[in-house]
Amino acid sequence: MMRTSPRSIQQPMYRGGQGGFQQHHQNYQQYQHIPGRRNSNLSPVSGGRGGNMGAPLHFDRHHTIRLVCPRSNTVVCTRLNRVLPTLAKAQSGAAVCEDFMYAQSCPYGESCTKVHVPKEHTWTYITPDINRSTGLFEPGFIVHCYGPRMTQYYPIQSEFVLNTRGSREYVKMYNEHGDNFKAKFKLCESMLTRGECSLGEACDDIHAIRNDVWNMESNTTHIAEPELLANYPRLPANITVRAFEQNSKDSFVDYPGDQVLLTLGSRQYLTAFEVEGTIPKKKMQHCAHFRTNRLCRRGESCRFLHVVTDAAGSPVNSIVGEVSPNSTSRGDSPSSDITVNPRVRHNGP
């Protein structure tokens, strides 16, 4: 029983390894200066592409700025709305107070002449250096991407990733948004199955050295499609799972356990339920990604609830196969063709 809360470019073919790659691939900097192609090379500290683009956007609190860490001489990124008041002007190129960033404590407080932002709201700026002899990125960062069918999610070290349009776009998106953007990047299926791709450097997907990928650990995703949902373990049917709306302490819906997939979050809920013998005081929320996009990259490691009934709200396009190498818009959230008939009924408060 479900209860609701009381409320209202083309390149010659290459074979994916080191041999012959230098002859067929341009380096990252050369590519960005092809006539007629927009230059997307962002200066780490300016944050812009020329002119006054690096100036702070005072009316856009979600604008990304790049800050210098004086001690390590590295660059970190953050959003303007994460910056706390100090005497420093929050703009790209400013120095960040590392005392506050790491310890969230500064003896100068709001009188500090550096920018205050907690480390949890920063991410390291990626400088995408290319090894000219191999065509691979130099070590230093990780590319997170899906497998060709979106069922696996990989963290791939940069030294195993080839320079393609897709990997360059990944770096660009990461530097602007951190690891929190709607764009979904996937491994090139041709590279994984045949070890080569006819699009070469112009491919929109991620090219990684095949043998290395097979040996990498990956995370199984959760996708709300009938044939995949049937394979995911769920909670016992005889428990009631109370799922609260995002950012709400009062609005909730109760679901039978067999409508909730096993995740880190649902396991924690189950433990609390067994200890208390009833609906626990612990308040668990829906996973916004699984509920809205029908896809969660974290799968069983997600800290939130994956409710099958809510993810199956209406028939929409299929996730698997939707993100193609020739996709023109990576910003669209994939969705799913769902025809699940939940065995629940709605009751009043």
C-alpha positions as CSV (number, residue, x, y, z in Angstrom):
1,M,0.0,0.0,0.0
2,M,1.3,3.4,-0.9
3,R,0.5,6.3,1.4
4,T,1.0,10.0,0.7
5,S,1.8,12.6,3.2
6,P,-0.8,15.3,4.0
7,R,0.1,18.0,1.6
8,S,-0.9,19.7,-1.7
9,I,35.7,17.6,-38.3
10,Q,36.8,14.0,-40.2
11,Q,40.1,12.2,-39.4
12,P,41.9,9.1,-41.0
13,M,41.4,5.8,-39.2
14,Y,43.7,4.8,-36.4
15,R,43.9,1.8,-34.2
16,G,43.6,3.1,-30.7
17,G,47.2,2.3,-29.5
18,Q,50.5,4.2,-29.6
19,G,51.7,3.1,-33.1
20,G,50.9,5.6,-35.8
21,F,48.9,7.8,-33.6
22,Q,51.2,10.8,-33.7
23,Q,50.8,11.0,-37.5
24,H,47.0,10.9,-37.5
25,H,46.2,13.1,-34.5
26,Q,46.7,16.7,-33.9
27,N,47.6,17.8,-30.5
28,Y,45.1,19.6,-28.3
29,Q,46.4,23.1,-28.9
30,Q,46.6,22.7,-32.7
31,Y,43.0,21.5,-32.9
32,Q,41.8,24.6,-31.0
33,H,43.2,26.9,-33.6
34,I,41.7,25.4,-36.7
35,P,40.3,28.3,-38.8
36,G,36.6,28.6,-38.4
37,R,36.5,26.6,-35.2
38,R,35.6,28.3,-32.0
39,N,38.5,28.5,-29.6
40,S,37.5,26.8,-26.3
41,N,40.8,27.1,-24.6
42,L,40.1,28.7,-21.2
43,S,42.8,30.3,-19.4
44,P,42.9,28.7,-15.9
45,V,42.7,31.8,-14.0
46,S,40.9,34.2,-16.3
47,G,38.0,31.8,-16.8
48,G,37.2,33.5,-20.2
49,R,38.0,33.3,-23.9
50,G,39.2,36.8,-24.3
51,G,38.2,40.4,-23.8
52,N,36.5,40.9,-20.4
53,M,35.0,37.4,-20.3
54,G,37.0,36.7,-17.1
55,A,35.3,39.5,-15.2
56,P,33.0,38.4,-12.4
57,L,29.3,38.1,-13.4
58,H,27.8,39.8,-10.4
59,F,24.3,38.9,-11.4
60,D,25.0,35.2,-11.9
61,R,25.7,33.6,-8.6
62,H,26.2,30.2,-10.2
63,H,29.0,31.5,-12.4
64,T,32.3,29.5,-12.1
65,I,35.4,31.3,-11.0
66,R,39.0,30.0,-10.8
67,L,41.1,30.7,-7.8
68,V,44.8,30.4,-7.2
69,C,46.2,28.3,-4.2
70,P,49.3,30.3,-3.2
71,R,51.1,27.5,-1.4
72,S,50.7,24.8,-4.0
73,N,50.5,27.2,-7.0
74,T,47.5,25.2,-8.3
75,V,44.1,26.4,-9.6
76,V,40.8,25.4,-8.1
77,C,37.3,26.2,-9.4
78,T,34.1,27.1,-7.5
79,R,30.8,28.7,-7.9
80,L,30.3,32.3,-6.8
81,N,27.4,31.4,-4.6
82,R,29.7,29.2,-2.5
83,V,32.0,32.1,-1.7
84,L,31.7,33.6,1.8
85,P,32.2,37.4,2.5
86,T,35.7,38.7,3.0
87,L,37.7,41.8,1.9
88,A,38.8,39.9,-1.2
89,K,37.0,40.4,-4.5
90,A,35.5,37.1,-5.6
91,Q,36.8,36.8,-9.2
92,S,38.9,34.5,-11.3
93,G,42.6,35.0,-10.5
94,A,42.1,35.8,-6.9
95,A,43.9,33.9,-4.2
96,V,42.0,31.5,-2.0
97,C,42.6,31.3,1.7
98,E,43.9,27.7,2.2
99,D,43.5,27.9,5.9
100,F,39.8,28.4,5.5
101,M,39.5,26.0,2.6
102,Y,41.0,23.0,4.4
103,A,40.1,23.8,8.0
104,Q,37.1,26.1,7.6
105,S,38.8,28.4,10.0
106,C,40.7,31.7,9.5
107,P,42.1,34.0,12.2
108,Y,41.2,37.0,10.1
109,G,37.6,36.0,9.5
110,E,35.7,38.4,7.2
111,S,38.8,40.8,7.3
112,C,40.8,38.2,5.3
113,T,42.2,39.5,2.0
114,K,41.8,36.1,0.4
115,V,38.7,34.3,-0.9
116,H,36.9,32.0,1.6
117,V,35.3,28.9,0.2
118,P,35.1,25.4,1.7
119,K,37.1,22.7,0.0
120,E,33.9,20.6,-0.5
121,H,32.7,23.3,-2.9
122,T,35.8,23.3,-5.0
123,W,37.3,21.1,-7.7
124,T,40.8,21.1,-9.3
125,Y,41.2,22.8,-12.7
126,I,42.3,20.3,-15.4
127,T,45.1,21.3,-17.7
128,P,44.7,18.8,-20.6
129,D,48.3,18.2,-21.7
130,I,48.7,15.7,-24.6
131,N,51.7,13.3,-25.0
132,R,52.7,13.9,-28.6
133,S,54.3,10.5,-29.1
134,T,51.2,8.6,-28.0
135,G,48.2,10.9,-28.4
136,L,47.2,10.1,-24.8
137,F,46.5,12.7,-22.1
138,E,49.3,13.1,-19.6
139,P,48.5,11.8,-16.1
140,G,46.8,14.0,-13.6
141,F,43.0,13.7,-13.8
142,I,40.2,11.2,-14.2
143,V,37.6,10.9,-16.9
144,H,34.3,9.6,-15.6
145,C,32.1,8.1,-18.4
146,Y,29.6,5.4,-19.1
147,G,30.0,2.2,-21.1
148,P,28.5,2.2,-24.6
149,R,25.2,0.8,-23.2
150,M,25.1,3.1,-20.2
151,T,25.0,0.1,-17.9
152,Q,28.5,0.7,-16.4
153,Y,30.2,3.8,-15.1
154,Y,34.0,4.0,-15.3
155,P,36.6,6.2,-13.6
156,I,39.4,6.2,-16.2
157,Q,42.9,7.6,-15.5
158,S,43.8,10.3,-18.1
159,E,46.9,8.5,-19.2
160,F,44.6,5.8,-20.7
161,V,42.4,8.3,-22.6
162,L,43.1,9.4,-26.2
163,N,42.6,13.0,-27.5
164,T,39.2,13.2,-29.2
165,R,36.4,15.7,-29.5
166,G,34.6,13.9,-26.8
167,S,37.4,13.9,-24.3
168,R,38.2,17.6,-25.0
169,E,34.5,18.4,-24.4
170,Y,34.6,16.4,-21.1
171,V,37.6,18.5,-19.9
172,K,35.7,21.7,-20.9
173,M,32.6,20.7,-19.1
174,Y,34.5,19.5,-16.0
175,N,36.4,22.8,-15.7
176,E,33.1,24.7,-15.8
177,H,30.9,22.5,-13.7
178,G,33.0,20.0,-11.8
179,D,31.6,16.5,-11.6
180,N,28.1,17.8,-11.6
181,F,26.7,18.4,-15.1
182,K,23.9,17.0,-17.2
183,A,26.1,16.0,-20.2
184,K,26.7,12.2,-20.4
185,F,29.9,10.9,-21.9
186,K,30.3,7.3,-23.0
187,L,33.1,5.1,-24.2
188,C,33.2,4.6,-28.0
189,E,31.8,1.2,-28.8
190,S,33.8,0.8,-32.0
191,M,37.1,1.4,-30.0
192,L,36.1,-1.2,-27.4
193,T,35.0,-3.9,-29.8
194,R,37.3,-3.4,-32.8
195,G,40.2,-1.3,-31.4
196,E,39.7,1.4,-34.0
197,C,37.3,4.1,-34.9
198,S,36.8,5.6,-38.4
199,L,36.1,9.1,-36.9
200,G,39.4,9.2,-35.1
201,E,40.0,12.4,-33.2
202,A,36.6,13.8,-34.4
203,C,34.7,11.2,-32.4
204,D,32.2,12.6,-29.9
205,D,32.9,9.7,-27.5
206,I,35.7,8.8,-25.2
207,H,38.5,6.7,-26.7
208,A,40.4,4.7,-24.1
209,I,43.0,1.9,-24.6
210,R,40.8,-1.2,-24.9
211,N,42.9,-3.7,-22.8
212,D,43.1,-1.2,-20.0
213,V,39.4,-0.6,-19.9
214,W,38.6,-4.3,-19.6
215,N,40.7,-4.5,-16.4
216,M,39.2,-1.4,-14.8
217,E,36.7,-1.5,-12.0
218,S,33.4,0.0,-12.9
219,N,30.1,0.8,-11.2
220,T,26.9,-0.8,-12.3
221,T,24.3,1.9,-12.9
222,H,20.6,1.8,-12.3
223,I,18.4,2.4,-15.4
224,A,14.7,2.5,-15.1
225,E,13.9,0.2,-18.1
226,P,11.8,-2.9,-17.7
227,E,14.4,-5.4,-18.9
228,L,17.0,-3.9,-16.6
229,L,14.8,-3.3,-13.6
230,A,14.0,-7.0,-13.4
231,N,17.7,-7.7,-12.7
232,Y,18.2,-5.3,-9.8
233,P,17.8,-6.6,-6.2
234,R,15.1,-4.9,-4.1
235,L,14.1,-4.6,-0.5
236,P,11.8,-7.1,1.1
237,A,8.2,-6.6,0.2
238,N,7.0,-6.7,3.8
239,I,8.5,-3.5,4.9
240,T,7.2,0.0,4.4
241,V,9.6,2.5,2.9
242,R,8.8,6.2,3.6
243,A,10.4,8.4,0.9
244,F,10.5,12.1,1.4
245,E,10.5,14.6,-1.4
246,Q,13.8,16.3,-2.1
247,N,14.6,19.1,0.4
248,S,11.4,18.4,2.4
249,K,10.9,17.2,5.9
250,D,7.1,17.0,5.7
251,S,6.1,15.7,2.3
252,F,6.5,11.9,1.9
253,V,5.1,8.8,0.2
254,D,5.1,5.3,1.7
255,Y,6.0,2.4,-0.7
256,P,6.2,-1.4,-0.2
257,G,9.8,-2.6,-0.1
258,D,9.6,-4.5,-3.4
259,Q,9.2,-1.2,-5.2
260,V,12.6,0.1,-3.9
261,L,15.9,-1.0,-5.3
262,L,18.9,-1.9,-3.1
263,T,21.1,1.1,-2.7
264,L,23.4,2.3,0.1
265,G,20.6,4.5,1.2
266,S,17.9,1.8,1.2
267,R,20.2,-0.6,3.1
268,Q,20.6,2.1,5.8
269,Y,16.8,2.5,5.9
270,L,16.3,-1.3,6.1
271,T,18.8,-1.5,9.1
272,A,16.9,1.3,10.9
273,F,13.6,-0.3,10.2
274,E,14.7,-3.6,11.6
275,V,16.1,-2.0,14.7
276,E,13.0,0.1,15.4
277,G,10.5,-2.4,14.3
278,T,8.5,0.2,12.3
279,I,8.9,3.1,10.0
280,P,12.2,4.6,11.3
281,K,12.8,8.2,12.4
282,K,15.6,8.3,9.8
283,K,14.3,10.4,6.9
284,M,15.3,9.2,3.4
285,Q,14.9,11.1,0.2
286,H,14.3,10.1,-3.5
287,C,17.4,10.1,-5.8
288,A,16.7,13.0,-8.1
289,H,18.7,11.4,-10.9
290,F,16.9,8.1,-10.9
291,R,13.5,9.7,-10.4
292,T,13.8,12.4,-12.9
293,N,16.3,11.1,-15.5
294,R,15.6,7.4,-15.0
295,L,19.3,6.9,-14.6
296,C,21.7,6.9,-11.6
297,R,25.4,6.4,-12.3
298,R,26.0,5.4,-8.7
299,G,23.6,2.4,-8.8
300,E,23.8,0.4,-5.5
301,S,26.3,2.9,-4.1
302,C,23.8,5.8,-4.2
303,R,23.0,7.3,-0.8
304,F,19.3,7.9,-1.8
305,L,16.2,5.8,-2.6
306,H,15.6,4.4,-6.1
307,V,11.8,3.9,-6.2
308,V,10.6,1.9,-9.2
309,T,7.1,3.3,-9.1
310,D,8.1,6.9,-9.3
311,A,10.7,6.3,-11.9
312,A,8.1,4.6,-14.0
313,G,5.8,7.6,-14.1
314,S,5.2,8.0,-17.8
315,P,6.3,6.6,-21.2
316,V,9.3,8.4,-22.5
317,N,12.3,7.7,-24.8
318,S,14.7,4.9,-24.1
319,I,17.9,5.6,-22.3
320,V,19.9,2.7,-23.8
321,G,21.1,3.7,-27.3
322,E,19.9,7.3,-27.0
323,V,23.3,8.8,-26.4
324,S,24.9,8.3,-29.8
325,P,28.4,9.3,-31.1
326,N,26.7,11.8,-33.4
327,S,24.5,13.3,-30.7
328,T,24.2,17.1,-31.1
329,S,23.1,17.8,-27.5
330,R,24.7,16.2,-24.6
331,G,22.9,18.4,-22.2
332,D,19.6,16.6,-22.6
333,S,18.8,14.2,-19.7
334,P,18.1,10.7,-21.0
335,S,14.8,9.1,-20.2
336,S,13.2,5.8,-20.5
337,D,10.3,3.9,-22.0
338,I,8.6,2.6,-19.0
339,T,5.5,0.4,-18.8
340,V,5.6,-0.7,-15.2
341,N,2.3,-1.3,-13.5
342,P,2.9,-0.7,-9.8
343,R,0.9,-3.0,-7.5
344,V,-0.1,-0.3,-5.1
345,R,-3.1,1.8,-4.4
346,H,-3.4,5.4,-3.1
347,N,-4.9,6.1,0.2
348,G,-5.7,9.3,2.0
349,P,-3.7,10.7,4.9
